[in-house]
Amino acid sequence: MTETPQSATTTASFGPLAGVRVLDVATVVAAPFCATVMGEFGADVIKIEQPKGGDTLRKFGTPTSRGDTLTWLSESRNKRSITLDLRAAEGAQLFKDLVAQADVLCENFRTGTLEKWGLGWDVLHEINPGLVMLRITGYGQTGPYRDRPGFARIAHAVGGLAHLTGMPRGTPMTPGSTTLADYMTGLYGCIGVLIALRHRDLTGEGQYIDAALYESVFRCTEELSSAYSQHRTVRERTGSQQNDFACPHGHFSTHDGKWVAISCATDQLFARLADAMHQPELALPENYGVQATRLARAVEVNEIVRDWCVSLDRAEILRRCEETGTPAGPLNNIADIFGDRQVHSRRNLVSIDAEDINEVIVAPAPVPRLSETPGSIRSLGPKLGEHTEEVLQEVLGLDADRLAELRASKVI
């Protein structure tokens, strides 16, 4: 079971980032995820959307009775939504006025889009010299690919991760979620924003962060570049077994049709697995007790482990591995995660009352876990333009007549 549902509020009056105002003018996942993380720790995140339709993430995923999807409700939490047409002169001016009172701006338009609208870094930096601006694109703001459209699936390919994913000599596969690169770059972007805010606190000067989807992927490819530069080694797909540095090190099916992951990176860990298998002789030096021998005879080792796993149910395999201290875990689907004792012990699932759709939504809890200033989910993704009047009155001091004029001209 998840924890007791929380009531939704949009006030970011607490947390270590309380007092930090973030303008999220981006779409879908990458840059908005940076804003979401900051909102979980107290920042006031103002989501700026086009009046017609809003962020396309609203239609990505499973729809709710409200029309917005479960993806939107989860990933746009703790944000206030306003509508503003940045391509209209009045809309661009209101945006500049908001920038003047903001700390952070997150955007992920194609390179040059904000410049085309007269809202590029040079313009905004002059308005607010302390502004920190996160810019996420597929390939970055510079280089020969700068104008190409970029998406997470493309980034997995260009950054080298998709080449490693799949069965040997088979079709390269998507590594996990199709949006993995978006989340990775959002996190790297958040790190950059926090570093830039620290620099601004010391100097008063803002700066922009130039983040590329493919660079976030490439940064997580271990020793690929070093191995290639030194030995011209090109790592290939290894499927469910990765035996370049450890063996056994992979996924194994069980008697009850489930899967376990087992990783023995040292001789000591393999000896523990041999004990769990009730075959301690496997860990003798003359058999498979030495890492170099296991790597050279990986096919044999994996076959032995595979035969053992398929003879037992997953629960029994995990019980034996836990008793012997062997690194192992279940390959969880989402139903398994909902039933996992560790997940519930650490409250990794949070229930939020979605009053406007009369449902309780369960979403991943904020991470990382801070001892004194933990993150929180105060509200789910807002309705389009839900806070337009509230924000423009609060931040810019616009009165009802001015708001009516802006609505009539479809600027908001």
PETABEL-V536038 format. One record per helix or strand of 3 or more residues. SS is the DSSP state (a for helix, b for strand). FROM is the first residue (numbers start at 1). TO is the last residue. Records with the same first field share a line. If there is no record, write none. Layout:
SS=FROM-TO ; FROM-TO
This chain:
b=21-24 ; 44-49 ; 79-83 ; 104-107 ; 132-137 ; 207-212 ; 249-253 ; 259-263 ; 328-330 ; 349-354 ; 359-364
a=30-40 ; 56-59 ; 70-75 ; 89-100 ; 113-116 ; 121-127 ; 152-158 ; 162-164 ; 180-203 ; 213-218 ; 224-231 ; 267-276 ; 280-283 ; 291-296 ; 298-310 ; 314-324 ; 334-338 ; 341-345 ; 355-357 ; 388-396 ; 400-408
